[in-house]
Amino acid sequence: MVSKKTALTSADYTKTTLRSYFLQNGFNYNAYQGVSYLFVILPALKKIYKNDPDKLKETAAANIEFYNTNPHMLPFITSMQLAMYDNGEDINETRSIKMALMGPLAGIGDSMAQFGIAPLFSTIFAGLAMDGLGFAPMGFWLAMIVSMFAIKVLMGYLGFRLGTSVIDTLSEKITKISAAANIVGVTVISGLAATFVKANIALSYSTKLASGEEQVVALQDVLDKIMPKLLPLILTVVVFYLIKKKSWSTYKLLLLLFALGIALSALGVLGA
């Protein structure tokens, strides 16, 4: 098998890894990290598609969408994605893998940085500070910087290795891999919707039993028997429709949801 000549070098992947420090700079509530994500990979994209400006424009537009992951894990995603682009993989199939990695790596990165490394170093250097070592606060700061930098570099290397490995060994099955990545992404989003989207009907009605007693029936209990989390599902589908089909911005959606939430709660339709 003749290997395809690629445009990117190891230096390009390293530069992209270092540019991941800018991931949060362009944060906004419409695309979250989307603008900065494109900024991180743009120099590499320009090198890959230097002779095809239309393809560069198409690829750039595909990478300015909503994205939200842990900054320390980002080089794994960008390196894998760039390796696939550099080897001529389809934009949509590459996007599926990129989106599937967003949620899982966000959880891993947040847990590792906030609940693993930070508490470890804070315990060590807090003890040193209590023993009178004046350098301890600066030591904690340096330890965090060095460890996070090492993680970024390692993730960038692993992403590149995995990306090229997928291309070399599974090039004929990339469509199936993309489909599997889509399934993972939809599963994660569905779990988040069921867990974090709250919508409960506060309405109820009364009915008389055969014994003559009056029973109060909550509509929310009826809906839960039909399908638990039905209202959060409907709300998520409506929001998806407005974003995907009507091109609504996050700000318009927030205004709509705030208005509906306040109005329906005031009318007693929605409850806690």
C-alpha positions in Angstrom: 0.0 0.0 0.0 1.5 3.3 -1.1 1.1 5.9 1.6 -0.4 9.3 0.7 1.9 12.3 1.0 0.6 14.5 3.8 1.0 18.2 4.2 1.4 18.4 8.0 4.5 17.7 9.9 5.0 17.0 13.6 5.8 20.7 14.1 2.3 21.5 12.9 0.7 19.2 15.3 2.8 20.6 18.1 1.8 24.2 17.2 -1.9 23.2 17.2 -1.5 21.6 20.6 0.0 24.8 21.9 -2.8 26.9 20.3 -5.3 24.9 22.4 -4.4 27.3 25.2 -6.6 29.8 23.3 -9.7 27.6 23.4 -11.6 29.6 25.9 -10.7 33.0 24.4 -13.6 33.2 22.0 -16.2 31.6 24.3 -19.8 32.8 23.7 -23.2 31.4 24.5 -24.0 30.8 20.8 -21.2 28.4 19.8 -19.4 28.0 23.2 -15.9 27.0 22.1 -16.7 26.8 18.4 -15.0 30.0 17.3 -11.9 29.3 19.2 -11.9 25.7 18.0 -11.6 26.9 14.5 -8.9 29.3 15.5 -6.9 26.5 17.1 -6.8 24.3 13.9 -7.0 27.1 11.2 -3.2 27.3 10.5 -3.1 23.6 9.9 -6.2 23.7 7.8 -4.6 26.4 5.6 -1.6 24.2 5.1 -3.7 21.1 4.2 -5.9 23.0 1.7 -3.4 25.6 0.5 -4.2 24.7 -3.1 -8.0 24.3 -2.6 -9.5 27.5 -1.1 -13.1 26.2 -1.6 -12.3 23.1 0.4 -10.7 25.3 3.1 -13.8 27.4 3.3 -16.0 24.4 3.5 -13.9 22.8 6.2 -13.6 26.0 8.2 -17.4 26.5 8.2 -17.9 22.9 9.4 -15.7 23.6 12.4 -17.2 26.8 13.7 -20.2 25.1 15.1 -21.1 24.5 18.8 -18.4 22.7 20.7 -17.7 22.3 24.4 -15.0 20.0 25.8 -12.1 20.1 28.3 -9.2 22.3 27.1 -6.6 19.8 28.3 -8.1 17.0 26.3 -8.6 19.1 23.2 -5.2 18.2 21.5 -6.3 14.6 21.3 -9.4 15.7 19.3 -7.6 18.2 17.1 -4.7 16.0 16.3 -6.9 13.1 15.3 -9.2 15.3 13.2 -6.2 17.0 11.4 -4.6 13.6 10.7 -7.9 12.5 9.1 -8.2 15.7 7.1 -4.6 15.4 6.0 -5.3 12.0 4.6 -8.3 13.0 2.6 -11.1 11.7 4.9 -14.6 13.0 4.4 -15.6 16.2 6.4 -18.9 14.7 7.7 -17.3 11.4 8.8 -14.5 13.3 10.6 -17.0 15.6 12.2 -18.9 12.6 13.6 -15.8 11.4 15.4 -15.0 14.9 16.6 -18.5 15.4 18.1 -18.6 11.9 19.7 -15.3 12.6 21.6 -16.6 16.0 22.9 -18.6 14.7 25.9 -16.6 11.7 27.1 -13.3 13.6 27.0 -14.9 16.6 28.7 -15.9 14.4 31.6 -12.5 12.7 31.8 -10.5 16.0 31.6 -12.7 17.8 34.2 -12.4 14.9 36.6 -8.7 14.5 36.2 -7.9 18.2 36.5 -10.4 19.3 39.1 -10.8 16.2 41.2 -7.5 14.5 40.7 -4.4 16.6 40.0 -5.5 19.9 41.6 -6.5 18.3 45.0 -3.3 16.3 45.0 -1.0 19.2 44.5 -3.0 21.5 46.7 -2.7 19.0 49.6 1.0 18.7 49.1 1.8 22.4 48.8 -0.7 23.4 51.5 1.2 21.2 53.9 4.5 22.7 52.8 3.0 26.2 53.2 1.8 25.4 56.8 5.4 24.3 57.5 6.6 27.8 56.6 7.8 27.2 53.0 7.2 30.5 51.3 7.6 29.0 47.8 4.7 26.6 48.3 2.0 28.8 46.6 4.2 29.3 43.6 5.1 25.6 43.6 1.5 24.7 43.4 1.1 27.1 40.4 4.1 25.7 38.6 3.2 22.1 39.3 -0.3 22.6 37.8 1.1 24.4 34.7 3.7 21.7 34.1 1.3 18.8 34.6 -1.4 20.3 32.4 1.2 21.1 29.7 2.4 17.5 29.8 -1.2 16.2 29.5 -1.8 18.5 26.5 1.3 17.3 24.7 0.6 13.6 25.5 -3.0 14.0 24.3 -1.9 15.6 21.1 0.6 12.8 20.4 -2.0 10.1 21.2 -4.6 11.8 19.0 -2.2 11.9 16.0 -1.1 8.3 16.5 -4.7 7.1 16.8 -5.8 9.2 13.8 -3.2 7.9 11.5 -3.7 4.3 12.8 -7.4 4.5 12.0 -6.6 5.7 8.5 -4.0 3.1 7.9 -5.8 0.0 9.3 -9.5 0.9 9.0 -9.8 3.2 6.0 -12.4 0.9 4.4 -14.5 0.9 7.5 -14.3 4.6 8.3 -18.1 5.0 7.4 -19.0 2.4 10.0 -16.7 4.0 12.6 -18.4 7.4 11.8 -21.8 5.8 12.3 -20.7 4.3 15.6 -19.4 7.7 16.7 -22.8 9.3 15.8 -24.5 6.7 18.0 -22.2 7.5 20.9 -22.8 11.2 20.5 -26.6 10.8 20.4 -26.5 8.5 23.4 -24.5 11.1 25.4 -26.8 14.0 24.4 -29.9 11.9 25.2 -28.5 11.1 28.7 -27.7 14.8 29.3 -31.2 15.8 28.2 -32.9 13.2 30.4 -30.8 14.2 33.4 -30.5 18.0 33.2 -33.6 19.2 31.3 -36.4 19.9 33.8 -40.0 20.3 32.8 -42.9 19.2 35.1 -46.6 19.8 34.7 -48.2 21.2 37.9 -51.8 20.7 36.8 -54.0 18.1 38.4 -57.7 17.0 38.3 -60.0 15.2 40.8 -62.1 12.2 40.2 -64.5 10.2 42.3 -63.8 6.6 43.1 -66.5 3.9 43.3 -66.4 4.2 47.1 -67.4 7.9 46.8 -64.0 9.2 47.8 -62.4 12.0 45.8 -59.0 11.3 44.3 -56.6 13.9 43.0 -54.7 12.9 39.9 -51.5 14.8 38.9 -51.1 15.1 35.1 -47.3 14.7 35.6 -47.9 11.2 37.2 -50.0 10.2 34.2 -47.3 11.4 31.7 -44.6 9.5 33.7 -46.6 6.3 33.4 -46.9 6.8 29.6 -43.2 7.7 29.2 -40.8 9.0 31.9 -39.1 12.3 31.0 -41.6 12.9 28.1 -41.7 16.6 28.5 -37.9 17.1 28.6 -37.8 15.0 25.4 -40.3 17.1 23.7 -38.5 20.3 24.8 -35.2 19.0 23.6 -36.7 18.1 20.2 -38.3 21.5 19.8 -35.0 23.3 20.7 -33.1 21.0 18.2 -35.7 21.8 15.5 -35.4 25.6 16.1 -31.6 25.4 15.9 -31.3 23.0 13.0 -34.2 23.9 10.8 -34.9 27.5 11.7 -31.3 28.6 12.5 -32.2 30.2 15.8 -29.3 31.5 17.9 -28.8 30.5 21.5 -29.8 34.0 22.7 -33.2 33.8 21.0 -33.7 30.3 22.5 -32.8 31.6 26.0 -35.2 34.4 25.7 -38.0 32.1 24.5 -37.3 29.5 27.3 -37.1 32.2 30.0 -40.4 33.8 28.8 -42.2 30.4 28.6 -40.8 29.3 32.0 -41.9 32.5 33.8 -45.3 32.7 32.1 -46.3 29.0 32.5 -45.0 29.0 36.1 -47.1 32.1 36.9 -50.1 30.5 35.4 -49.6 27.3 37.5 -49.0 25.1 34.4 -45.4 24.3 35.3 -44.1 23.2 38.7 -40.8 22.6 40.3 
